[in-house]
Amino acid sequence: MRSALSPPIPGLVALLCLGLIALAPDAASARTGGSPCAVVRVIDGDTVDLDCLGEGRFRARLTGFDTPETHRPGCAEEALAGQAATRRLRALVAASGQIDAQLGRWDRYDRRLVQLSVDGRDVGARLIAEGLALPYQGGRRPDWCARLR
């Protein structure tokens, strides 16, 4: 016999269903590969440190674009352009309302390959449109010094 304090089973099932409906937006994000993440630190224009729910903290190489180097640049022009791309990515992250990270595989430098969106817009596409990055899908990197001179 059930006590007066325990909820009836159909009522409990209904409460659980309501809870699942309330979580639906998060579930949809998970289905598309998104992971709740925070950008802990912007390293340069295409590398960040992320802290993602269920994944922990790790270094991420942002995919789909390449920015000039700030660490060991090939020339002064590349260093300046790399600093500009880094500042812009920091500004995008600082002004963001929502970060979405599509987590990919790990690269040979022990970085997670990640497609990053800020407020629903891909940061790579944005940096490319602003002239701070070039499209990049792996392989040989652009010669930034030749392009910038």
N, C-alpha and C positions, 0 to 999 in steps of 0.2 A: 504494500500500500504506500502511495506517495504522500510525503508530508506536505503541509500547506505552504511551506517555505520554498520548496523546489519548484522551478518553473516547469510548465507542461512541455513535453518534447516538441510539439508543433510550434510553440512560441519560441523555443530555443533555436529551432531550425530557421524560423523567420528572422530572428535577430542576426544569426550568422549570415543569412543571405543579404540582409541590409548592409552588414559590414563589408561583404564582398563587393556589393554594388558601389559603396563609397570608395573602395580601393581601385575601382576599375581604371581610372586614369593612370595610376602607377603601373597597373598590370599591362595596359596598352603600351606604355613606354618600354617596359621590360620586353614585350613581344617584339618590338622593333629593334632591339639590341641596345637601347638606351640604358644607361646606368646612372643612378643619382651620384653625382660627383661634385667635388669642389676643387677648384684650381688653387693649390696651396702656394705655388710659386711659378712665375713665368721665367724660364731660363733664357730663352731667346725667342725669335719670331715664330719658330716652329717646334719648340720643345717646352714642355711644362711638367711640373710635378702635380699629380692628381691624388686625391684621397676619395676613393669610391666605396660606397656601401657594399659590403660583402667582398671587396677586393683589396682593401687597405690602401696604403700610400705607395706610389710608384712613379717613375719617370716615364713620360709619354712623348713619343715623336708624333706630331700631328701630321696626318696624311693628306695627300692630294695637292700639296704645294711645297715649295722650298723658298726659304728666305736667305738673304746673305748671312754669312758667318760673323759672329761677334767674338768667337773664340778661335784664335789663329786665322784671322782673315788673310786673304791673299794680297790685299792692297788697302790703302787708306779709304778709298771710295767704298769698298765692300764693308769695311768696319762701320763707316758712317751710315750706310744703307741698312746694315744689320741692326744698328742701334735704333734707327727709325722704325723698323718693323717690330722690334721688341717693345718699344714705347707704345706703339699702336695696339699690339696684342694686350699689353697691360691695361691700357685704357678701356678696351672692349670688355675685358674680364671685370675690371673695377666697376664699370657701369652696368653690368649684367644683372638681369632679374632671374634668369634661369640658364644653367649650364647643362648641355646634353652631350654625353660622350658615348660614341659608338666604339666599343672596345674590340680590338682586333688581336692579332697574334703578337708574339714578342720578336724583336729584331735581333740581329747579331751583337748589338751593343747593349743588350739587356734592357731595352726600352719597349714599352707596350705601344703598338701602333694604334692610333686613336683618331677618329674623325670627330672634331669638336665643333659644336654649335653653341652660339650664345644668343639667347632670346629667339630661337628658331632659325637663325641664319648661320650658315657654315662660315667659320672664321677664315678658312682658306680662300673660299670664293670672294670673300670681302677684301682680304689683303691683296689678292690678285687684281680685283677691280680697282683698287686704290694704287696700284703700281708698286706695291711693297713686296710682292712675291710673284713667283712663276708657277704654272702648273707642273706637277712632278708626281710620277707614279713609280719611282724607284729607278735603279740603274745609275748611269753617269749623271752627276749633278751639273747644273749650269756653271759656266765660267763667269762668275759675277764680275770679276775685274774687267774682262773683255767687254761685257755688256754695259758696264757703267762708265767706261772711259770714252 
